[in-house]
Amino acid sequence: MNENLNILEINEADFEEKVIKDSSAALILVDFWAPWCGPCKQLTPLLEKVVNGAGGKVKLVKINIDENQQIAAQLRIQSIPAVFSFKDGQPVNAFQGVIPEKKIIEFIEKSLGEKIEEDHTEFYESVKSLIANNEYNEAKNLLENFLAKNSKEFESFALYINCLSELNQFEEADDFYKSLSKEVLENNKVKGAIKKLSIKKKNSKGPNLEELINKLKNNPSDINIILDLGDKYFASDMIDEAFNLLLQNYKNHKEKIKIKFIEFFSALGNDHLKTIEYRKKFSSIMFS
């Protein structure tokens, strides 16, 4: 049996208690599957992810039809995966086959009669507005309160790391991201924030911007100085200067410049306007 209280594996003997009775307290999804079923292996992780993020409003019950054929026959299941939703002791909805995560959420919300995901658009707009105006402490405070109540909002983790990074609170940022789960750390926005933190930490010491510019004037082909200056520009939020420096020096140092481009793109995120703009420019010069 799964240790997660919201996800159970049961047999026919448990159906009355774990589905019929328990559906009076929460919506119960019943996932009919079999070990030989390839599509079942695709659908089940999606179901588990959505259920785990539903705040206890939904439980998932998994039933192996090879071992529980009677209940499958009663519900007239002809193909798997098949998912039924039960509420107040009655089946209220069903679907068969693999559907995307968004459709699973819609299916649950229709069965439940309420939203399981809150709309945080306004909150994120407020935080990003503060960050855009360099009001990092205010943004940080908002995010701290938000994170205490929303552990599945991965974008908020990334924004919080960015705020700590901009405030040069590197030790606090390190402690924070090292405490995050593997699932959060695998999120692309969180990865990007950690990459940006690494660049800013590296450039909080050593030569300042003016010193690096003068060094490059005296050694215009030194790739190490070029990369250090690119990092310094990037860490100083001089994004255009950082990317243009890389573009200007690409033909003479292709591999190292390419790696630095990828690093900057990762730190900004794929949907950042500067990533989109300079990825096009980089592709153009790379294939010219």
Steps between C-alpha positions, in 0.01 A plus 500: 500500500621852415613702807332809356158520670351659188606208278399142577514160331199289594311186403129422468466426872599860581282666235198565722703673771776673300286617207127502584524616863810720470351687201270681743804688637705549182479435129637153425666424168511129421775408255448159339830371366707187433875429514515420127324823397743753345257795494422436869866564581475836321176609668558396862790744571288786364209401724729479802653841428161672474360324808807590706452864405128510579536580869318191627183568300559190287623148568624246247414131531676257267348163412676228300227355274689170454452434872161673538293401199161506671496873575632574151214299354242678718620836367504358145864587439599391151845656469765648726616728636155595622439761770177552693425784742283423804322757714256433784505130425417531131703500175466849351737498205746281308754494219710241320848521354786742562416870523733795575541649848287804416209275398535298820468821702190598299352152555556522876366855528185404307448197726576699814301807406780737598850607405798309637751751367499863609571774249816677620541721193437825688747405773777422252436824313540694826824323590648541152408868502690548827800313359493708181517812721789356704281472810648163592436512876130565445480219245690269734255565785199430277658177376583380852135529603385336177745209524381417850160412352585383145763228488419395141542841333845441352521843335486660844809303607689632198391859565602472866847375408530788251409753771759360739753504218428866414530590869841324509367271773692210354532286812126522567430418135730195514336372817155554351548317170692215665193438717272454197371164384634323192170571322538876553869498404416332168272790401656703217423838657656392828804365313533835326479693827772283652719550193452878524584484871823316417601768247424783745692330782801451279497865395449647846877475541798563275552785251223754460331582170730788408811295571379217277415740217853643517650150512314406184622815323855389568430133416210501249533132404537355851202265531524484880465876530215497247311240702571676831376829359191327359427358845553840660260664254245225560534519879451878476177448301665647190352220292536662157866581565565141610341344193648749254847433639449129434369564149799719415746231604319186383698437179835489681388293801201299379480216753560702817268780387231245414521351849469849654194576285331183622586590860346847466189365322454249781537768767243727336254226402364404159207743514710806587484766225879532491540123463262502204669803342859383535430136422386620156810717462728221617339249260542749216872552562562132575362385164625792290 
